[in-house]
Amino acid sequence: MAVIDDKGRIFGRINLIDLTLIFSVFVIVALALVVMIKQGKVVTIPEDKVVEYTMIVKAIRPDVAGYIRKGDIVKKQLTQGPIGTVKGSVTEPARIMIDTAGGSRVATTSPTEVDAYITIETKGRVGKDIIATGNEVLRVGDRFNIITKWFIGDAVIIGMDVKDNQS
């Protein structure tokens, strides 16, 4: 006796397509049960750590840098997700590379632009492999546009520090 006969039935009893449909329904029901049983039991890490990080906004005009103000809420422009509050901002003459007449490149400071170093503080979740605030994951090297009430600019996280529980 063949496993699949000439009518497409397994052992002459059930159609292969029917068996596939029954199996699919069984899998969907099993997944639904797992989701319902595990509902509300997702492990979350509380936002109980103070995360302080430093961002740099390179080569902006000094008058524009003046709009980075202490106390402003900082958000990622793309997601509008808040990532913290400005605790301080320091500017330094922007470091730029220029081409010389001899064809080499030389590092110098810009006479018209500054680099803004912004210190931002937030409450966050710190896990084994993640640091996040709200829905935003933070990592050194992340580059994105930030916005405040008064300012928008392309920033890069250049340093992070996680502090212990704060009361």
C-alpha positions as CSV (number, residue, x, y, z in Angstrom):
1,M,0.0,0.0,0.0
2,A,1.4,3.4,-1.0
3,V,1.7,6.3,1.5
4,I,-0.1,8.6,-0.9
5,D,-2.6,7.0,-3.4
6,D,-3.6,8.2,-6.8
7,K,-6.4,10.5,-5.3
8,G,-3.8,12.3,-3.1
9,R,-4.9,10.7,0.1
10,I,-2.5,9.6,2.8
11,F,-2.9,5.8,3.5
12,G,-6.1,6.0,1.5
13,R,-7.9,7.9,4.4
14,I,-7.3,11.7,4.4
15,N,-6.5,14.2,1.7
16,L,-3.1,15.8,1.9
17,I,-4.6,19.3,1.5
18,D,-7.1,18.6,4.3
19,L,-4.3,17.4,6.6
20,T,-2.3,20.6,5.9
21,L,-5.3,22.8,6.8
22,I,-6.0,20.8,10.0
23,F,-2.3,21.1,11.0
24,S,-2.3,24.9,10.2
25,V,-5.4,25.4,12.4
26,F,-3.8,23.4,15.2
27,V,-0.6,25.6,15.1
28,I,-2.7,28.8,15.1
29,V,-4.7,27.6,18.1
30,A,-1.6,26.6,20.0
31,L,0.1,29.9,19.4
32,A,-3.1,31.8,20.5
33,L,-3.1,29.8,23.7
34,V,0.5,30.5,24.4
35,V,-0.1,34.2,23.9
36,M,-3.1,34.2,26.2
37,I,-1.4,32.2,28.9
38,K,1.7,34.5,28.9
39,Q,-0.4,37.7,28.7
40,G,0.7,40.3,31.3
41,K,3.8,38.3,32.3
42,V,6.3,40.1,30.1
43,V,9.4,40.9,32.1
44,T,10.2,44.6,32.0
45,I,13.0,46.5,33.5
46,P,11.9,49.6,35.5
47,E,13.2,53.0,34.5
48,D,15.1,53.5,37.7
49,K,18.6,54.5,36.6
50,V,19.8,58.0,35.9
51,V,21.5,58.0,32.5
52,E,23.7,61.0,31.6
53,Y,25.2,61.3,28.2
54,T,27.0,63.8,26.1
55,M,26.2,64.6,22.5
56,I,28.1,66.8,20.1
57,V,26.5,69.0,17.4
58,K,29.3,69.8,15.0
59,A,30.0,73.0,13.1
60,I,27.1,75.3,13.9
61,R,26.9,79.0,14.2
62,P,27.5,80.4,17.7
63,D,24.1,82.3,17.6
64,V,22.3,79.0,16.8
65,A,24.2,77.2,19.6
66,G,22.7,79.8,22.0
67,Y,19.3,78.2,21.5
68,I,20.4,75.0,23.2
69,R,19.1,75.8,26.7
70,K,19.3,74.2,30.0
71,G,16.1,72.5,31.0
72,D,14.8,71.9,27.5
73,I,13.4,68.5,26.7
74,V,15.3,66.8,23.9
75,K,13.6,64.5,21.4
76,K,14.7,62.4,18.4
77,Q,13.2,64.3,15.4
78,L,12.3,61.1,13.5
79,T,10.3,59.4,16.2
80,Q,9.5,62.4,18.4
81,G,10.5,60.2,21.3
82,P,11.9,62.1,24.3
83,I,15.5,61.2,25.2
84,G,16.1,63.5,28.2
85,T,16.6,67.0,29.5
86,V,19.4,69.4,28.7
87,K,21.6,69.7,31.9
88,G,24.2,71.9,30.2
89,S,25.9,73.0,27.0
90,V,29.4,74.1,26.2
91,T,30.7,75.3,22.9
92,E,34.3,75.2,21.5
93,P,35.6,76.5,18.2
94,A,34.7,73.8,15.6
95,R,37.6,71.6,14.5
96,I,37.7,71.4,10.7
97,M,39.9,69.9,8.0
98,I,41.2,72.2,5.2
99,D,43.1,71.5,2.1
100,T,46.3,73.3,1.6
101,A,47.8,74.6,-1.6
102,G,50.3,71.7,-1.5
103,G,47.5,69.2,-1.6
104,S,47.6,68.0,2.1
105,R,44.9,68.3,4.7
106,V,45.4,70.2,7.9
107,A,43.3,70.3,11.0
108,T,42.4,73.7,12.3
109,T,39.7,75.6,14.1
110,S,36.9,77.4,12.3
111,P,36.7,81.2,12.7
112,T,32.9,81.2,12.2
113,E,31.5,77.9,13.7
114,V,31.4,76.1,17.0
115,D,31.0,72.5,18.2
116,A,28.3,72.2,20.9
117,Y,28.8,69.6,23.6
118,I,25.4,68.9,25.2
119,T,24.9,67.1,28.5
120,I,21.6,65.3,28.7
121,E,20.1,63.5,31.6
122,T,17.2,61.0,31.7
123,K,15.6,58.2,33.7
124,G,16.3,54.9,31.8
125,R,16.2,51.2,31.7
126,V,19.6,49.5,32.0
127,G,19.7,45.8,31.1
128,K,22.5,43.4,30.3
129,D,22.7,44.6,26.7
130,I,20.6,47.7,26.4
131,I,20.2,51.2,27.7
132,A,16.9,52.8,26.8
133,T,14.6,55.7,27.8
134,G,11.0,55.4,26.9
135,N,11.0,53.6,23.5
136,E,14.4,55.0,22.5
137,V,17.6,52.9,22.7
138,L,20.7,54.9,23.4
139,R,24.2,53.9,22.3
140,V,27.5,55.8,21.9
141,G,27.9,56.6,18.2
142,D,24.2,57.0,17.5
143,R,23.7,59.8,15.1
144,F,20.3,61.5,14.6
145,N,18.6,64.8,14.5
146,I,17.6,66.2,17.9
147,I,14.9,68.8,18.5
148,T,14.1,71.0,21.5
149,K,11.6,73.8,21.8
150,W,14.1,76.1,20.1
151,F,16.7,74.0,18.3
152,I,17.2,71.3,15.7
153,G,20.5,69.8,14.8
154,D,22.4,66.7,13.8
155,A,23.9,65.1,16.9
156,V,26.1,62.2,17.9
157,I,26.2,60.5,21.3
158,I,29.9,60.6,22.3
159,G,29.7,59.5,25.9
160,M,27.4,57.8,28.4
161,D,27.3,57.3,32.2
162,V,24.8,55.3,34.2
163,K,24.3,56.4,37.8
164,D,22.9,54.2,40.6
165,N,19.3,54.4,41.8
166,Q,18.3,58.0,42.6
167,S,15.6,58.8,45.1
